[in-house]
Amino acid sequence: MQAKETVLRAIARELQNKKSSQGIDLNARALGLTLHEFGLVLEELLQENLISGVDIIKAGQCARPVEVYTGRVKITPRGRRWLEGQETGQ
């Protein structure tokens, strides 16, 4: 749960600070995650409909994330509600 909240808050912060029409660039290492962990967290956020616009490229027998593109990421209304619930302790 902690990684999910960390990534979602980082997305919100980057989107808020975004000054151009270009997408945001999140860095797994800057968030204390490996690329694999980062990809799994983003995939979970996508599946739960908390974010949209992320492309995850997987490879190998285990279909591990090898590249993640966050340039078009957006937080969905459900994602905003989820974040607000975390802030109020719900």
ABEGO torsion letter per residue (X at the ends): XAAAAAAAAAAAAAAAABABABBBBBBAAAAGBBAAAAAAAAAAAAAAGABBGBBBBBBEAAGBBABBBAAABBBBAAAAAAAAAAAAGX
